[in-house]
Amino acid sequence: MRKSKQQRKNLILKSFGEAVRNRRLDKKMTQEELGDAAQLHRTYITDIENGLRNLSFLTMMRLSVALDLPLSELLAEAESSDGWHNDPKAFLKPE
């Protein structure tokens, strides 16, 4: 069964959210601590980690600064996940 464009988008957001969660846990930070450091609400961090938010570039930069790592590392981890890696151009395909 072919995935819809929305399902493909959600997979990309979920991959990024998992990368944020992994790095946050590596740093032994709570969602509230990450939120405070990134000037974002804890519930927003929860939504990011669950792939429910489509982030702006500014928000991604805030997260990378708060996690003390280059944004490129977060993106590389997201890109290396199964969902992204299997078909990186899937999001561009028509319905």
N, C-alpha and C positions, 0 to 999 in steps of 0.2 A: 504494500500500500504506500502510495506517495504521500509525503508530508506536505502540509499546506505551508504557505509562506509564513504565516503566524507561528506555526510549530517550529519552523527553522529559525525564526527570529528568537523565539523563546529558548531554543537550544544554545544559541550564541550567548544570550544574556545569562543563562544558567552556567555556562562554562566560565564566564568572567566572574560571576558570583562565587563559584567554587574556588577560583584562584584567590579571590579576596579572603574567603573564609580560611583557606589553607595557610595563607601568609599570616593572617591575624592569629591563628592558633599557634603557628611557629613562633610568633613573638609573645605568646602567652597573654594576649590581650582579650578583654571582654568586648562584646559589641558596644557597650557603653563607652569604654575607654577609646576604642577606635572612633566612635562617633564624636566624642569630645575633641580628640586630636584632629579630626578632619572637619570639624565644625558642621557635623550632620547629626540628625536625631538617631537614637538607637534603633527605632523602628524602621527608619530608612535603611540603616545598615542591614537589618534583618531582611528587608525586601530585596536589597541588592544581592545578598548572599543566596537568596532563593530564586533569583532570576526574574524578579517581578518589576524591576525598574530599568528603563532605558536611559543610561547615564549620559550626561553631557561630558565634554572633554574636561571642563573645569572640575567636575566631581571626580572623575578618574584621577586627575592630578592631585586633588586633595587627599584621596585615598593613598596614592603612592607616597606622598610626602609623609602622611601620618604613619604609614608602614615602614618608612625609611628605606625605600627601594625605588629604583627607576620604574617609571610606568611601563617601559619596554619589557621588564621582567614579568609584570602582571599580565600583560598582553601575550607574551610568549607562553606563559603557563596556560592561559585560556585557549590559545591556539593549539596547544599540544594535547588537549583533551580529545577524547574519542568523537564527541559530537561535532567539533569543529574540524578536526583533522580528516575525518572520513570524506567530507565533501565541502571544502572551504568556500566554494562558489555557489553553494545551494541556496543561500539567501537571495542571490540575484536572479534565480530562475523564476520564470512566470508561474502563476498558479496552475 
